[in-house]
Amino acid sequence: MLGQAKISAFFSPKQVKRPLSSIENSQSPSPKKAKAVKDGKSTGLSPEQKHRMEEKKKDAMEKLKMKKTEISPINSIKNGPDGIGASWAKALSSEFSKPYFIKLQEFVAAERRSHTIYPPSHQVFSWTQACDIKDVKVVILGQDPYHGPGQAHGLCFSVQKGVKPPPSLANMYKCLMKDIDGFEHPGHGHLIGWSKQGVLLLNAVLTVRANNPNSHKDKGWEKLTTAVIAWLNSNLNGVVFMLWGSYAQKKGSIINSKRHHVLKAVHPSPLSAHRGFFDCGHFSRTNKLLQKAGKEPIDWTRLSDEN
């Protein structure tokens, strides 16, 4: 598990220095014992004593294994369908052993023991599971996961099937109906189909306490997601960044606009969408920019596998 060796070092007992003579004495067997071992004779331990020693050793190893599991990065930093995507894990590996992330994982683990936290641990990194990091073509930045039951599942603005699309997503659909020919309200808010086409749906903060928006703000997630943006900015070309609202625009200030495309508009929230979001045309403009660069445009009507 990524960063595990370094993380576990924080929980190791402090080493007490011993005089060299005592170390030598403790490590050097007596001539009689050494001869017995050399000759293949019994060390003097009974079968019952040997068995107890083996059992204690097994117990100690199991406890160590459990401790490492408890302090692993939200129990989700692993390759596979329930963890972080392999290409993302490789690109971001240096972050997982940094002090801020170690504190972050401890904080989230403690929060999960005491409160209901969204999204579930196996969905915290679902934004990395749909496509390779090198295949990202578009980035949509959000701020905080939805904090209601069954809503957040790791993709910003997206909700799981069976959950009514929240107001901001409903306004995104209104914009799409004006901007993209043939787009119709799909009747759900699941946006995994966009992710599979290379649209990164990234919240700045990846977890939240139920019914308590921004409760995990400034705990360390912002540093990790800024590292994601920095990697994309440095390693890819021609990515289209949709920055809606002042928060996303501030977070995206590190983007090299000569190397990438930055589209700005007000946030789709009902509090601000009427100030120009519905007519921003970001979805069609994105496709024109992708086609100009020789990339496959996004089929915005393909929201999920079944749609």
C-alpha positions as CSV (number, residue, x, y, z in Angstrom):
1,M,0.0,0.0,0.0
2,L,1.4,3.3,-1.0
3,G,3.5,5.2,1.5
4,Q,2.8,2.5,4.1
5,A,6.4,1.9,5.1
6,K,7.0,5.5,5.8
7,I,3.7,6.0,7.6
8,S,4.2,3.1,9.9
9,A,7.4,4.6,11.1
10,F,5.4,7.3,12.9
11,F,3.9,4.6,15.1
12,S,7.1,2.7,15.9
13,P,8.3,2.9,19.5
14,K,11.3,5.1,20.2
15,Q,14.6,3.3,20.2
16,V,16.5,3.4,23.5
17,K,20.3,3.4,23.1
18,R,22.1,0.6,24.9
19,P,25.8,0.4,25.9
20,L,27.8,-1.4,23.2
21,S,29.0,-4.0,25.8
22,S,25.4,-5.0,26.7
23,I,24.5,-5.3,23.0
24,E,27.4,-7.5,22.4
25,N,26.7,-9.6,25.4
26,S,23.0,-10.0,24.5
27,Q,23.8,-10.9,20.9
28,S,26.7,-13.3,21.6
29,P,25.5,-16.7,22.6
30,S,27.5,-18.6,25.3
31,P,30.1,-21.1,23.9
32,K,27.9,-23.9,25.3
33,K,24.8,-22.7,23.5
34,A,26.7,-21.9,20.3
35,K,28.1,-25.4,20.3
36,A,24.7,-26.9,20.8
37,V,23.3,-25.0,17.9
38,K,26.3,-25.8,15.8
39,D,25.9,-29.5,16.5
40,G,22.2,-29.4,15.8
41,K,21.3,-30.2,19.3
42,S,18.3,-28.9,21.3
43,T,18.5,-25.3,22.5
44,G,16.9,-26.2,25.8
45,L,13.3,-25.1,24.9
46,S,10.5,-27.5,25.3
47,P,8.1,-28.1,22.4
48,E,5.4,-26.2,24.4
49,Q,7.7,-23.2,24.8
50,K,8.6,-23.2,21.1
51,H,4.9,-23.4,20.3
52,R,4.1,-20.4,22.6
53,M,6.9,-18.4,21.0
54,E,5.6,-19.0,17.5
55,E,2.1,-18.1,18.6
56,K,3.3,-14.8,20.1
57,K,5.2,-14.0,16.9
58,K,2.1,-14.6,14.8
59,D,0.0,-12.4,17.1
60,A,2.5,-9.6,16.9
61,M,2.6,-9.8,13.1
62,E,-1.2,-9.8,12.9
63,K,-1.4,-6.7,15.2
64,L,1.2,-4.9,13.1
65,K,-0.8,-5.8,9.9
66,M,-4.0,-4.5,11.5
67,K,-2.3,-1.2,12.6
68,K,-1.0,-0.7,9.0
69,T,-4.5,-1.3,7.6
70,E,-6.0,1.2,10.0
71,I,-3.6,4.0,9.1
72,S,-3.6,3.3,5.4
73,P,-4.7,6.3,3.3
74,I,-8.4,6.2,4.0
75,N,-8.2,2.5,3.3
76,S,-8.5,3.3,-0.3
77,I,-5.0,4.0,-1.7
78,K,-4.7,0.8,-3.6
79,N,-4.9,-0.2,-7.2
80,G,-8.2,-1.8,-8.2
81,P,-11.9,-1.0,-8.7
82,D,-12.4,0.3,-5.2
83,G,-9.2,2.3,-4.8
84,I,-7.1,4.8,-6.8
85,G,-6.5,4.1,-10.5
86,A,-3.0,2.7,-11.2
87,S,-1.8,5.5,-13.4
88,W,-3.0,8.1,-10.8
89,A,-1.3,6.2,-8.0
90,K,2.0,6.3,-9.8
91,A,1.7,10.0,-10.7
92,L,0.7,11.1,-7.2
93,S,2.7,8.5,-5.2
94,S,5.0,11.2,-3.6
95,E,2.0,12.9,-2.0
96,F,0.9,9.9,0.0
97,S,3.9,9.9,2.3
98,K,3.9,13.6,3.0
99,P,3.1,14.8,6.6
100,Y,-0.1,16.6,5.5
101,F,-1.5,13.5,3.9
102,I,-0.7,11.3,6.9
103,K,-2.5,13.8,9.2
104,L,-5.4,13.9,6.7
105,Q,-5.9,10.1,6.6
106,E,-5.9,10.0,10.4
107,F,-8.4,12.8,10.5
108,V,-10.8,11.1,8.0
109,A,-10.4,7.7,9.7
110,A,-11.4,9.3,13.0
111,E,-14.3,11.1,11.4
112,R,-15.6,7.9,10.0
113,R,-15.5,6.3,13.4
114,S,-17.6,9.0,14.9
115,H,-19.8,10.4,12.1
116,T,-21.4,9.6,8.8
117,I,-18.9,10.7,6.1
118,Y,-19.6,11.0,2.3
119,P,-18.7,9.5,0.0
120,P,-18.1,6.0,1.2
121,S,-14.5,5.1,1.5
122,H,-14.4,2.9,-1.6
123,Q,-15.7,5.9,-3.7
124,V,-13.4,8.7,-2.5
125,F,-11.1,8.1,-5.5
126,S,-13.7,7.1,-8.1
127,W,-12.6,10.1,-10.2
128,T,-9.4,8.2,-10.9
129,Q,-11.0,4.9,-12.0
130,A,-12.7,5.8,-15.3
131,C,-9.7,6.7,-17.4
132,D,-5.9,6.9,-17.4
133,I,-4.5,10.1,-16.1
134,K,-2.8,10.7,-19.4
135,D,-6.1,10.5,-21.2
136,V,-7.7,13.4,-19.4
137,K,-9.0,16.0,-21.9
138,V,-11.3,18.1,-19.8
139,V,-11.3,19.1,-16.2
140,I,-14.4,20.4,-14.3
141,L,-13.6,21.6,-10.8
142,G,-16.0,21.5,-7.9
143,Q,-15.5,22.5,-4.3
144,D,-17.1,20.1,-1.8
145,P,-18.9,16.8,-2.0
146,Y,-22.7,16.7,-1.7
147,H,-23.6,16.1,2.0
148,G,-26.9,14.3,1.7
149,P,-27.7,10.6,1.8
150,G,-26.8,8.7,-1.3
151,Q,-25.6,11.7,-3.3
152,A,-21.8,11.9,-3.3
153,H,-19.9,9.1,-5.0
154,G,-16.6,10.8,-5.8
155,L,-17.4,12.7,-9.0
156,C,-18.1,16.4,-8.6
157,F,-21.6,17.5,-9.5
158,S,-22.6,13.9,-10.1
159,V,-25.0,11.9,-8.0
160,Q,-25.9,8.2,-8.0
161,K,-28.8,6.7,-9.9
162,G,-32.1,7.1,-8.1
163,V,-31.1,10.4,-6.5
164,K,-32.7,13.6,-7.8
165,P,-30.1,15.9,-9.6
166,P,-29.2,18.8,-7.2
167,P,-29.9,22.4,-8.3
168,S,-26.4,23.1,-9.7
169,L,-26.5,19.9,-11.8
170,A,-30.0,20.8,-13.0
171,N,-28.7,24.1,-14.2
172,M,-25.9,22.4,-16.0
173,Y,-28.5,20.4,-17.9
174,K,-30.3,23.6,-18.8
175,C,-27.0,25.0,-20.2
176,L,-26.4,21.8,-22.1
177,M,-29.9,21.8,-23.6
178,K,-29.2,25.3,-25.0
179,D,-25.6,24.5,-26.0
180,I,-25.6,21.0,-27.4
181,D,-27.9,19.8,-30.1
182,G,-29.9,16.8,-29.1
183,F,-29.2,17.0,-25.4
184,E,-32.2,16.1,-23.3
185,H,-32.5,15.8,-19.5
186,P,-31.5,12.2,-18.9
187,G,-33.7,11.8,-15.8
188,H,-30.8,11.1,-13.5
189,G,-27.5,12.8,-12.4
190,H,-24.9,10.1,-12.9
191,L,-22.0,11.5,-14.9
192,I,-19.7,8.5,-15.2
193,G,-20.1,8.5,-19.0
194,W,-18.3,11.8,-19.1
195,S,-15.5,10.5,-16.9
196,K,-14.9,7.5,-19.2
197,Q,-14.4,9.9,-22.1
198,G,-11.7,11.8,-20.3
199,V,-13.6,14.4,-18.3
200,L,-12.1,14.7,-14.8
201,L,-14.8,15.6,-12.4
202,L,-12.7,16.8,-9.4
203,N,-13.8,18.3,-6.2
204,A,-11.2,20.3,-4.3
205,V,-12.2,18.5,-1.1
206,L,-12.9,14.8,-1.3
207,T,-14.9,14.0,1.8
208,V,-17.6,15.7,4.0
209,R,-19.5,15.1,7.2
210,A,-23.2,14.3,6.6
211,N,-25.4,17.5,6.6
212,N,-22.3,19.6,7.3
213,P,-21.0,21.3,4.2
214,N,-17.3,22.3,4.1
215,S,-16.7,20.3,7.3
216,H,-13.5,18.8,5.9
217,K,-12.3,22.0,4.4
218,D,-8.6,22.9,5.1
219,K,-7.8,19.4,6.4
220,G,-5.4,18.6,3.5
221,W,-7.5,17.5,0.6
222,E,-6.9,20.8,-1.1
223,K,-3.1,20.1,-1.2
224,L,-3.7,16.7,-2.9
225,T,-6.1,18.1,-5.5
226,T,-3.8,21.0,-6.3
227,A,-1.1,18.4,-6.9
228,V,-3.4,16.7,-9.4
229,I,-3.9,20.0,-11.3
230,A,-0.2,20.7,-11.1
231,W,0.6,17.2,-12.6
232,L,-1.9,17.7,-15.5
233,N,-0.6,21.2,-16.1
234,S,3.0,20.0,-16.4
235,N,2.6,16.7,-18.1
236,L,-0.2,17.1,-20.6
237,N,-1.1,19.6,-23.4
238,G,-4.3,21.2,-24.6
239,V,-6.5,20.2,-21.6
240,V,-9.7,22.2,-21.3
241,F,-10.3,23.5,-17.8
242,M,-13.8,24.6,-16.9
243,L,-13.6,26.9,-14.0
244,W,-17.0,27.9,-12.6
245,G,-17.1,30.4,-9.8
246,S,-14.4,32.3,-7.9
247,Y,-13.3,29.3,-5.9
248,A,-12.5,27.1,-8.9
249,Q,-10.9,30.1,-10.7
250,K,-8.6,30.7,-7.8
251,K,-7.7,27.0,-7.5
252,G,-7.0,27.0,-11.2
253,S,-4.6,30.0,-11.1
254,I,-1.6,27.7,-11.5
255,I,-2.7,26.5,-14.9
256,N,-0.5,27.6,-17.8
257,S,-3.1,29.2,-20.2
258,K,-0.5,29.2,-23.1
259,R,-0.3,25.4,-22.8
260,H,-4.0,24.7,-21.9
261,H,-7.4,26.2,-22.4
262,V,-9.1,27.9,-19.5
263,L,-12.9,28.6,-19.7
264,K,-14.4,30.8,-16.9
265,A,-18.0,31.4,-15.9
266,V,-20.1,32.0,-12.8
267,H,-21.0,28.9,-10.8
268,P,-24.1,26.9,-11.8
269,S,-25.6,27.3,-8.4
270,P,-29.1,28.9,-8.3
271,L,-27.5,31.8,-6.5
272,S,-25.3,32.8,-9.4
273,A,-26.3,30.8,-12.6
274,H,-28.6,33.6,-13.8
275,R,-25.5,35.9,-14.2
276,G,-24.4,34.2,-17.4
277,F,-23.9,30.5,-16.8
278,F,-26.8,29.4,-19.0
279,D,-25.3,31.1,-22.0
280,C,-21.6,30.4,-21.4
281,G,-21.4,27.8,-24.1
282,H,-18.6,25.9,-22.4
283,F,-19.6,22.5,-23.6
284,S,-19.6,23.3,-27.3
285,R,-16.6,25.5,-27.0
286,T,-14.7,22.6,-25.3
287,N,-15.5,20.3,-28.2
288,K,-14.3,22.8,-30.8
289,L,-11.0,23.2,-28.9
290,L,-10.6,19.4,-28.7
291,Q,-11.3,18.9,-32.4
292,K,-8.9,21.7,-33.3
293,A,-6.2,19.9,-31.4
294,G,-7.0,16.6,-33.2
295,K,-8.7,15.1,-30.1
296,E,-12.0,13.2,-30.0
297,P,-14.8,15.6,-28.8
298,I,-16.9,14.7,-25.7
299,D,-20.3,13.2,-26.3
300,W,-22.1,15.2,-23.6
301,T,-25.3,13.2,-24.2
302,R,-23.5,10.1,-22.9
303,L,-23.8,10.6,-19.2
304,S,-23.7,7.0,-18.0
305,D,-23.4,3.5,-19.5
306,E,-27.1,3.1,-19.7
307,N,-28.0,6.8,-19.9
